[in-house]
Amino acid sequence: MFGLTCLCSLLTAGIVILLIKTYFMKKSAREIKEKIAERMSADTNTLIDISSSDRDMRALAESLNVQLQQLRREKLRCQQGDTELKEAVTNISHDLRTPLTAISGYLDLLEKEKTSDTVRKYITQIANRTNAMKQLTEELFRYSIVASVREMNMQPICLNSVLEESIASYYGAIVQHGITPNVEISSTRVERNLDKSALMRIFGNIISNTLKYSDGDLFVKLTENGVITFSNTAKNLNTVTVGRLFDRFYTVETAKNSTGLGLSIAKLFTEQMGGTIKAEYVNERLVITIYFE
């Protein structure tokens, strides 16, 4: 009887010890989970430290610290490489401007010379390709600047007036493309804290995109809640191409003189100002929606 009692006591003590050990292991696991989340969300070199003295849990924490240090080194290397790439793109695009401008100048002089129709045809083709290269170089230069850290001049902006101003500035080009814009702007003043020049660039790039893909119409709407919608019929597009319109350098084959950077820049500016922008393809219509909180 005495032996059975001792055995029960030992089993009880063993279970209690096991429960206590399990509790502290769970506590250590929670600490590791929380601290990893903190380290991943913050730019810090602080390592994981746990209160547990358990050898295995501390070994796990140490192993995770090694992985965190390696991840930070890789992150810094990628950031440095990204910065160097942006600087290289900026420098190259800037250096290309001078020879392209010189080529354009000589082509202008050649066009004034008396030449055969065949030569004039070749000169025209060269001039068109040169202008396309100039446009791409200029967009590369602008994109490299936009993609870098840019300090926004945030101030209260009336979306109604900026949208009207943007449409008015492109009205001549819109009409030249045979498009009569249908504009619905809320009579309620819609105000947001934004950078006006960046907002103008966003609207301008979207309207320019419309001129490339529209089948002859343009609908622009601003609601009193601040939702801005640009839509146009675009039968040559599809769901897949519309889903990639914001990708850098992506162009639809039918787009003329397109660098594939306009909408990408619009997306960058929108997100830098805390807004959202999306493109959808609904009933053969391209619909671009912008919203700022």
Buried (B, 14 or more C-beta within 10 A) or exposed (E): EEEEEEEEEEEEEEEEEEEEEEEBBEBBBEBBEEBBEEBEEEEEEEBBEBEBEBEEBBEBBEEBBEEBEEEBEEEEEEEEEEEEEBEEBBEEBEEBEEEBEEBBEEBEEBEEEEEEEEEBEEBEEBBEEBBBBBBBBBBBBBBBBBBEEEEBEBEEBBBBBBBBBBBEEBEEEBEEEEBEBEEEBBEEEBEBEBBBEBBBBBBBBBBBBBBBBBBEBBBBBBBEEBBBBBBBBBEBBEEEBBBEBBEBEBBBEEBEEBBBBBBBBBBBBBEBBEBEBBBEBEEEBBBBBBBBE
